[in-house]
Amino acid sequence: MRRGLFSLQGTVLLLAGCAGPQSALDPQGSAAIAIDRLNGIMTVGGALILLLVLALTAYALLAAPETRGWLGSRRTILWGGIAFPTVTVTALLIYGLLVARGIVTPAVGEDVQRVEVVGEQFWWRVRYLDDDGRVLFETANELHLPVGRTVELALTSADVIHSFWVPALAGKLDMIPGRTNILRLRAERAGVYRGQCTEFCGVQHARMAFHAVALEAEAYDAWLREASGPAVEPATSGLREGRERFLQLGCGACHAVRGTGAAGVLGPDLTRIGSRQSLGAGMMPVTAENLAAWIADSQHLKPGNLMPPFDMLPDGEAQAIARYLESLK
């Protein structure tokens, strides 16, 4: 009884891994769908060939000698041992190359959204570009993309080798210092999908995640207009005090908040941090409490990141800055 219960629990856990925001087995992008189809064909084909080999092995072991002699004939070896594997592997290779070509080759005249993503220890710098490659605005740890439209990502790294992967939308691609690799994504359904760095890049590699937010065309256009503008003005005296402390304490030396004097480029752009899915590259929700804890001692939460602790700040100041940042939506 207990063994059966464990088997049932194991089956449920395995099936749970087939879906979700970071599952390659639940494709929601055109490239991921093509990869999933290729994987399915190769898996089913491999399983059928395995069953055939097992059946022939059983036949060779159990059948009478006078009936199994054909297994060692010249014809069987030529057709079953040479011709069949050659034709099968060649067909799968050609099909795989055609699938790969379809993924990496853009359609002629296709309207694409261009985005530059820079991997840094241990977060993602995201820059939206115009048709001429000029930067429209910058954000961090979050990629927004329109449903049904191709997004062309220019991937590079500022320090070590990283790798960009959103399993539900496409395959992964390395991000190499001094080199730009192109990855094309096309979401077929609106939703929030999780991505991850898949190349070991340091002590916080496992905590270098991001979210890809796929929006319908109108919602995406509205987001693009809002995201490219300056930060919202503080609505209360408490929020204005938080902004003043943010600027007075020199946070703008590393971080940018468009529309203010903060124009740092070392750390993530904070202009819309309050509307992001997560804080610390996928670590925790963006709340005033979490922001205050991050300001006070980000090294305790994510050791090895480049932001120094500010535990010398009185709790009131850290909370005021945190509430201001949370309001930036």
N, C-alpha and C positions, 0 to 999 in steps of 0.2 A: 504493500500500500504506500509506504513512504517512498520507495523507489519510483513508483508511478507518479506521485505528487512532485518529486524533484524533476522528473522528465517533463511533466506538464509545465512547471515553472520555467525550465530551461527553454522549452519551445516558445512560450510567451515572450521571454526576453529576446530570443532570436528574431521573432516576428516584429517586436517593437523596434528593432534596429533597421527595419525595412522602410520606415517612414520617418518624417520629421524634417525640421529645417536644415539639417546637415546630413542628409542621407543621399548617397549616390543611387540608391535603389528606388527613390521617389523623384524622378526627374521632372523639373518644371521649366527647363530651358531647352531650346532647340538643339544645342550641342550636347547637353546631357541626355536628351532623348535619343539622339543618334548613337551616343556611346553606350547607353543602356541596351539599345537594340542589338548592337554589335556584341556586347557582352552576353546577351541572351542567346544569340545564335551560336556563339562559340561554346557557351556552357552546355546548351542542349546537344550540339554536335559532339562535343567531347564526351558527354554522358552516354550518348548512343554508341559511340565507338568503344568506350570502356565496356559497356554491356556486351557488345559483340565480341570483344577480345576475351572477356570472362566466359562467355558461352562457348567459344571455340576452345578455350583452355579446358573447360569442364568436359567438353566432347572428346578432346585428345586424351584426357586422363581416364575417362570412364567407358568410352566406346570400345567395342571389340577391335582388335588389331586389323582384321580383314576389312573393316568398314571405315577406319580412320586413315588409311594409307594416303588418301588424296591430299591430306593436309601437308604432306611433305613433297608433293609433286612439283615439278618445275613450273607448271602453269600457275598453281596456287601461289608460289613464291613471287613470281613475276607480277601477277595481277594484284594479289592481296598484300604483298610485302613491299612492292616498289611503285606500281602504277597508282593504286588507290591512295596511299599516303601522299604521293607527289601531286596528284590532281586535287586532293582535298586541301592540303596546305597551300597550294598555289591559289586556289579559289578563295580561301579565307584571307590570304595576303592581299590579293587584288581588291576584295571587298573592303578590307580594313583600310587600304590606301585611299580608296574612293571616299569612304566615310571621313577620313582625316582631311582629305582635300576639300570636301564640302564644308567642314568645320572652319578651316583656316582661310578659305578663299572668299572674299566679300563679293556680293552681287554687284554687277555693273550699275553704277548710278545710284546705289543704295544710300539713303539718308542715315547717317550714323551720328551718335553722340560720342564725342571724344573726351576721354578722361585720362589723366595721368595719376598713377598710384605709385607712391614711393614707400618701400618698406624700410622701417627704421626700428632699432631696438627700443622698445618692443611695442610698436604701434604703427598705424598706417596713415600716411599723408595723402590726401585725395584732392586733386586739383581738376576742376572742370574747365575745359578749353573751348574756344570758338573754332570756326572752320579753318582759321589761319594758324591755329596752334597757340594762340595767346591765352593766358590764364584769365578766366572770368572771375573765379573766386576759389577759395580753398576751404576744405573742411577736414575731418579726421575720423578714422575708424568706422566709417559708414559710407556705403555706396548706394545712391539712389539711381534707378534706371526705369525707363518707360517700358511698359508691356508692349510686345509686338514690334519693337524697334531695336536695331542692333546698337550695342554700346561697344566702342573700340577702346580697350584699355591699353595704355602704354605703361608697361611695368618695368620698374628699375629699383635699385636699392641704394641707400645712402651710406651703408656701412658693410654689412656682411651679406652672404647669400640668404635670401628668403624665398618662399614659394607661395604663390597665391592660388587658393582653391575655394570655390563655392560648389560643393558636390552636386547640389540640386540644379545648378545652372550650366556648368561646363567642366571640362577637365582642368587640371592644375598646370601652372607654368612657373618656372623659376624666375626670380628677380635677382639680377646679377649686377654688382657695382660696375659702373662704366658702360653698361650695355642696356639697351631698351628692347624688350620683347613685347609682341603684340598679342593680346588675347581678345577675342570677340565673344560677347555675351548677348543672348536674346531671350529674355524671360517671356514665357507664354502664359503665365498666370500671375495675377497680383498676389503679393504676400511678402513676408519677411523671412529671408534665408540666411543661414549662418555660414560664415567663411572662416578659414583657419590658415595660419602659416604652416606649411607642411615640410619645411626644411629646417633642421635644427639650427638655431641662430643664437643660442645663449641660454642663460639660466631661466628666463621667462618665456621660452619658446612656446610652451604649452598654453600660456596665457596671452598669446598674441592672436586674438580673434577679431572678427568684425561682422557687421550685418549688411546684407544687400537687401534693399527695400525696393520691391518692384511695384510701380504705381501705374494706374491707367493714365492714358495720354493727358487728359485734362488735369488730373491731380498732379501729374509730374510737371506740367508746365507751370502750374500754380506754385509748386514747391520750388522750382527753378527760379522764379521771379523773387520769391521771398528769400531764398537762400543766398542770392547774389547781392542783396541789399545790406545796409548797415544794421547793426544790432538795435533791438528795440530800446526805446528810452525807458528808464526806470519809472514805474507808475506810483511809487510811494517814497516817502522820505527815508524809510529803512533801506530800500533798494538803492536809492541815491547814495546813501552812506556807504553801502557795500561797494558800489562802483568807485567812490572816492578812495576807500581803503585799498581796493584792488590796484588802482593807479599809483597811489602814494607809496605803497610797499614795493613797487618795482616789478609787479607781475607781468607788466607789458614788455619787460626786457626779453622774455622768452615766449610769451603768448600774444596773439593778436585778437582784438575785438574790434571789428570794423565800425567806424563811426566814433571811435574814442582815440585817445593818445596811445593806446596799446597796439604796438605793431611788431612784436617780436616774431621771429621765424624759427627759433630753436625747438619750441614745443608745439603741440597741437593748437590750431586756430579754435578759439572758444566762442565765436560769434553766435553760434546756434547750439551750444552745448546742452541747453535745457531741453531741446527737442530730440536728442539722440537716444538711441535704443539702450546704450550702455556707457559706463564710465570705465576708463582703464583698459580699453581695447577688449570689450566683452566680459569684463570681470563682474560688474555689479550694476544695478539700475542707477540712473541719474536722479538722485534725491539730494536735498539740502544736507541731510545727515551724512550721506556717503561722500558728498563733496567736501564737507568740513573735515571728515576723517582723512580724506586723501590729502587735503591741504596740510593738515597737521603732521602727518607722517605717512607719505605714500610708500616709503621704503618698507614699512611694516606690512602694508597691504600687497605690494608688488616689489619685492627686493630686486635691485639691479636696474630699475628704471632710472632715468637721468634726472628726475626732479628731486631736489634736496628736501629734507623735512623742514617744516616751519612750525615746530612744536613750541617755539618761543612766543607765538602769538597768543594773546588772551583769547579765551573761548568766545567772547562776544565778537571779536574782530573776525575770527575764522568763520563763525556762523553768519555774520553779515555778508562776507564775501561769498560764502556758499549760497545764501539765499539770492544774492544778485546773479550769480552764475546760473542757478536753476531757473531764473526768470528769462534767460536768453533763449527764446523760442521763436 
